[in-house]
């Protein structure tokens, strides 16, 4: 298993948001997590992605007990082994598409020449080889999300976490991004965990889990 989480609990004050969640994902698997707003989906994704710490439970990613990591060690692991795609693109507006993608590689210590080559290759993978020098304001919403996906993959992460990755896009662009995610999985081999309200996206995944009130209520292969 690339991800192995057991008994994950999380409270915000007196509110118990996650109630002993068990979750696992295999190498190269695409898993979607569905559920109503407030079910705990994004909180779980943040914990799985090491952006938030649970109040109880265990979490292993790519063989590493991530809850034992702190500070710089945790940040370094996250930068090397985990990629994130959010509903908002979070691109740096003053930098080009190429620069937005290569910056995380530079932060991880990759030499500029290698980081630039990886950025160019990944932007080609997502169909933006002609837009390398365009800044986010010169790109469509779908193109910006493609840049965000390339940026998430630049350090060759074991796992890609996506939180409503097509939530702000029109129907045609959503379908393009859906196809892109699965094409990248097939070509590059990442495990992908997607939080979504979109049944079309969930139906494409290898497995769909449904959350309600901080627990999984369905572990079948298709959404409710």
C-alpha positions, 0 to 999 in steps of 0.5 A: 500500500502507498497510503495506509491510514488507521483510526484517524480522528480529528476534533475542532473544539467539541465537534468530532469531524473524523470518527476513526477513519481507515483508508488505504490506497495501492500504487497507481490507484485512483480513489475518489472520496464523495459526500455532502459538504461538512462530511469531513472529506477535505479534512481527511485529505489535508491529514492524508496530505500531511497539511494537518495533524490528526488527534488520533490514529496512524498514517504511513505514506510510501513506507514512511510513518509521517506522523513521526516527522516534524518541522523541516523533515516533514516539509521535505517529505511532503515536497518530495513525495506528495503533490497537491491540486486544489480547486483554486489554482494558487499560481503565482501571478508574476511568474510564467507557467514554466516558472510556476512549475519549476519553483517547487523543484528548485525548493527541493534542491533540483539544479536549475537546468534539470528543474527547467527541463522537467517543467518543460517536459511536464507542461508538454505532457499537459498540452501547454508546450506553446504556453510556457512563457505565459503568465496565469492572467494570460491563461484560461481557467483550464490552462491554469489548472493544467499548470497546477497539475504539472507543478504538483508532479514536478518532484515525481511524488508518490501520491497526488491529492486533488481537492475538487480539481474541476470545481471551478471549470465549465463542463467541457473543460472538466472533461478535459481535466478528467481525461488528463488526470487519468492519462497522467496516472497511466503514463507517470504512475502516481496514486491519486486521491480525489475529493469531489462532488462530481459523479462523472469524475468519481465514475472514472475512478478505480474506487469511490468511497462515500463519507457521511458525518466523519465516517465512510459509509460506502466502499463500493466501486461506484458512487451512490 
